[in-house]
Amino acid sequence: MLATTTRIVLADPEAVLKPLCAHLVEHEAVVTDEDGAKMIRLDAARARLGLSATALDVSVEAPDIAALQAMKRAIASHVVEFAPKGEVPSIRWHGDGTGPALPADFRVLTVTGVETITPHMRRIRFRGESLARFDRIEALHVRLFIPPPGLGEPAWPMIGEDGLLALPPPEARPSIRKYTIREIDAAAGTLALDFVLHDDAGPGSAFAARAKAGDRIGMAGPGGRGLKIAERYIFLADETGLPAVARMLETLPRDAVGQVFIEVADAGEEQALSAPAGIAVTWLHRGAAAPGSLPLLQEAFAALDWPAEGPSVYLWAASEHGAFRDIRAAARGKLRPERDQHLIVSYWRSGVAEEQHTAAKKAEAGKG
Ligand SMILES: Cc1cc2nc3c(=O)[nH]c(=O)nc-3n(C[C@H](O)[C@H](O)[C@H](O)COP(=O)(O)OP(=O)(O)OC[C@H]3O[C@@H](n4cnc5c(N)ncnc54)[C@H](O)[C@@H]3O)c2cc1C
């Protein structure tokens, strides 16, 4: 067990403790009373928050550094949030995991090679340390931290001595973009990501276009939800979802059956996929039309047979926002709740950069 403590002096500690506990419950923590103190359980970590007239006395125990950091950050950020206006609490942790550190789920990756898979798909190979947590077929995607071009030494987000996440100054701050781990060999400390090279390149596409051996980016995660077992599989994706589809197809049982539809510009963007023999792969060509501007995936989905009585289905779809929205709406009329499972995701949104796309997704989720 790792252990750390802090004493946080506050004008009115009780006024901070109450909303802090209420909020942590919303974040799925379990809060109980014990000997006049609050006991908090958050994933594998435990915290004890004792109250005096002038301070909160906090002790945290956790089996690993990730859980320790998560609990410290949850407590410190809520103390700062609920301290009265004008009061800036001073927080210094003592014990294990103190001192500025990279977040436990963060790795620095160094480019080792760049391959052109198709004219608009670039595979970048990286070397990194302690990659085991990223080697999971049920959590395929990562957040990449891409430093501004031309910056000498990259600057990364760090957990400070107060347990809070501190971002580098704006001029050095990396851009955050989501990508899919296409290949990983954790024992060898290597992985590969496939980047779409698109017009109106943002930080992700521009990095892929200029990357060379020795360049560094950050990576945090992994995230996502895993492939579910079903009697029939349906995958729908544009080229941004292609790395995930390709990787999932490689892991399916060799007797799996189903259909895959992938939208790309033309035959030159098709890739050899290692799909089970019972999975039919159809490439949809949009030609010179802009990515995300044609309803090719929607039409493929609409044409699928979906008998009321039939094998259970797993539907996985990832695409531009418009296709995502249409497929999600159409799926509501097809999916049989008692038999079928699905994951339908917007991977990018035409005309807006990832920051606005993510903000819009959060706002939509907030509306329920
Ligand atoms: C979970 C997840 C996993 C993903 N995995 C991958 C992956 O493995 N490989 C991959 O290439 N992408 C992947 N994406 C999509 C990728 O994150 C977005 O395409 C992202 O917007 C690219 O960032 P950027 O900096 O290049 O462009 P941004 O700065 O985000 O956008 C700049 C402009 O480019 C446009 N744009 C963004 N993406 C595209 C595109 N594909 N085609 C045409 N125009 C585009 C935007 O609409 C905007 O106008 C994934 C997304 C998610 C959510």
The ligand as an ORCA input file, in Angstrom:
! r2SCAN-3c Opt
* xyz 0 1
  C     -12.083      7.367    -29.947
  C     -11.509      7.968    -31.221
  C     -10.522      7.290    -31.906
  C      -9.991      7.820    -33.095
  N      -9.006      7.133    -33.760
  C      -8.455      7.669    -34.878
  C      -7.380      7.002    -35.571
  O      -6.901      5.939    -35.139
  N      -6.863      7.586    -36.685
  C      -7.350      8.791    -37.159
  O      -6.841      9.289    -38.169
  N      -8.346      9.444    -36.532
  C      -8.906      8.915    -35.399
  N      -9.907      9.580    -34.757
  C     -10.399     10.830    -35.337
  C      -9.491     12.019    -35.013
  O      -9.389     12.171    -33.609
  C     -10.107     13.283    -35.632
  O     -10.148     13.149    -37.046
  C      -9.387     14.549    -35.221
  O     -10.233     15.631    -35.506
  C      -8.084     14.742    -35.976
  O      -7.452     15.867    -35.423
  P      -6.717     16.993    -36.292
  O      -5.877     17.720    -35.349
  O      -6.095     16.354    -37.499
  O      -7.903     17.915    -36.816
  P      -8.768     18.966    -35.970
  O      -7.922     20.062    -35.462
  O      -9.587     18.207    -34.963
  O      -9.734     19.525    -37.100
  C      -9.279     20.437    -38.085
  C     -10.214     20.364    -39.289
  O     -10.050     19.079    -39.910
  C     -11.320     18.436    -40.054
  N     -11.111     16.985    -39.901
  C     -10.813     16.301    -38.764
  N     -10.672     14.991    -39.038
  C     -10.907     14.854    -40.380
  C     -10.906     13.731    -41.259
  N     -10.648     12.491    -40.836
  N     -11.169     13.957    -42.553
  C     -11.425     15.195    -43.029
  N     -11.442     16.304    -42.241
  C     -11.170     16.116    -40.924
  C     -12.187     19.042    -38.958
  O     -13.547     18.942    -39.289
  C     -11.693     20.476    -38.920
  O     -12.326     21.225    -39.917
  C     -10.455      9.071    -33.586
  C     -11.443      9.758    -32.863
  C     -11.971      9.207    -31.702
  C     -13.047      9.967    -30.954
*
